Amino acid sequence: MFALNLKKIKNVAIPLYRREQTRSKSLFNRGLHFLFKKNLLLTNSITSGGFMAIGDLFQQEFEFQSKLLKERYDWARAVRMFIVGTVLGPMHHYYYIYLDKVLPKNDVKTIFKKILYDETIVSPLTIVCFFYIMGTLEKKSLEKCNEEITKKFKYVYLADCLFWPPVQYINFYYLPTQYRVVYVNLATMVFNVFMSYMKHYDQHLE
């Protein structure tokens, strides 16, 4: 009798477990569909801004530990970085969709073409937009923005050329189009620690 009861419990428990497993999988799939199919532009824009702000907060923590910042976090500065990232998100969103349409193949030659376009066109444009938008949010004049770009562009672009080609090789070779921007945004969070340093290091000297 006890063995029969155990068998009945097992026969009930297994379908319940499988049902819960299926439900969890279904929720996960719906979440992926909502974020990466239905609302991909919004996802790319928000994650772009969010990861840029997080990268800045890492840099601020370093500056605070180095006694360069009096307070631990400058939230206004982090918000400015978030705004810049969110503004640049749509540009990256449409760029990767367009690039995969123009260069649909996944061979090594095509990937190197994509990386070349990325480093010769998109990276310089992104860097310039970053400094101009940040300068505007900081209420700097156009002349001051031009001076800052002239002073810092070559260092940022050199770092960009060292950091991004291997990152983009993984992006173009392994990832489908809808995941490209989120992956790039994650990598950008790391690179933005440097970007934040380049943007703000001379403000500590004033």
N, C-alpha and C positions, 0 to 999 in steps of 0.2 A: 504493500500500500504506500509506504514512504517513498519507495523508488518510483512508483507511478506518479505521485505528487510532484517529485523533483522533475520528472519528465514533462509534466504539464506546465510547471513554472518555466522550465527551459524553453518549451515551445511558445510560450507567451512572451518571454523576455527577449528572445532573439529577434522576432519581428518588430517589437517596440524599439529595440536598439537600432535595427536597420532603418526603421522609419525616421528616428531622430537623426541618424547619420545622413539620410537622404534629404531631410529638411534643412540640416545645417549646410550641406553641400549646395542645396538650392538657394538658400539665403546668400551664400558666398558668391555663387554664380550671378545672382541678381545684383549684388553689390558691384561686382566687376563690370557687368553690363551697364549699370547706372553711371559708374565713374569713367569707364574707358570706352564706351560706345555712345551712350545717350548724351552724356555731358562731358565729353572729352575736352572741349575747349575750356570749360570752367575748371575742370580738374587740373589741366596743364597750367592755367593762369594762377590758380590759388597755390598749387604746390611750388610753382616758380617763385612766387612772393614769399611763401612760408619758409622755404629752404634758404632763400637769400637772407631773410631776417635771422634765421638760426645760425647761419655762417657768421653774420655780424655779431651775434651775441657771444659766440665762441671767441671772436677776436676781442670783444669788449672785456670778457673775463680775463684774457691774457693781459690786456692793457691795465686792468684793475690790479692784477697780481704784480704787475711791473711798476705800480704806483704812478701810472700815466693818467688814470682816471680817478677822480676824487670819490665818485659814487660808483657802485658796482655796475649798474646798467643805465645807459642813456636810452630810454624807451622811445623818445622822439626820433633818435637816429635809427633805431631798429625799425620803426614804422616807415621811415623814408626808404629804407632798404626793401621793406615789404612792398611798398607801392611801386618801386622801380621794377622789382621782380615780377609783379603782377602785370605791369604794363608790357614788359618784354615777353611774357608768357605766350600771348597770341601770335607774336611774330615767330617764335620758335614752333608753335603748333602748326601754323600754315606752311612754314618752311619745310618741315620734315614730311608733311603730306605731299607737297609739291616735288620735293627731291626724290621721293620713292616712286612718284609717277613718271618723272623724267628719266630716272635711272633705276628701273625696276629689278635689274639683275642682282644676284647676290654673290658674284664672283669677286676675287681679290682685286682685279683691275677696276671694277665698278666701285668697290669700297674705297680704293685710293683716290678715285675721282671725287667721290663724295667728301672725303677728308680734305682734299685740295680746295674744293669749293667752300667748305666750312672755314678753313683757315685763311683763305684769301678774300672772301666776301663777308660771310656772316660774322665771324669773330671780330674783325675790325669795326663793323657796323654796330655790333652789340656793345663793344667797349666804348665807342663814341656816344651811343645812346645812353649808356649807364652814367657817364660823367655829365652829360648835358641835363639829363632828367634829375640826377642828384643835385646838381648845381642850381637848377630851377627851384627845387624843393627847399634848398638852403637859402634861397633868395639872393643868389649870386648874379652879378651882371654877366652878359654874354662875353664881355672882355675877360672877366675872371675865369669863366668856364673854358674859354679858348686857351688861356695861360695854363690852366691845370692840365688840360689834355696834352698840350705841347710838352709839358714837363714830365708827365707820367705815362703817356701812351706807349712809348717804346719798351718800357719795363714790363708793363702789363701784357703787351702783345708777345714779348719774348717768353714770358711764363706761360701764356696761353698756348704757344706753339710747342712747348715742352710737355705740357700737361694733357692737352685735349686729343692729339692724334691716337694714342693707345686707347684712351677712353672711348673715342668715337669708333675705333675699329670694332670693339666689342659691341657697341650700339648697333652699327650698320650690319654686322655679320650675324649676330645672334638674335636680335630683338625684332618683333613685328612693329609696324608703324605706330600703333596706338599706345605702345609702352615707351616709345623713344623719349618723349619730353620728360616724363616722370623720372626715367633713368638719368637723363641729362641734368634734371633738377637736383637729384641726389648727388651727382658728381659736382654740380655747381655749388652745393652747400660746402663742400671741401674747398673748392677753388675760391669761393667767396670770402673765406677767412683771409686769403691773400688780397682779394679785391678790396675788402673792408680796410685792411692795413694800408694799402696804397691810397685809398680815398681819404683816410683820416690821419695818417701818421704825422703830416706836417701841421695839423691843427694843434698838436701838443707843443709845437715849437713857437707858436704865436704868443 
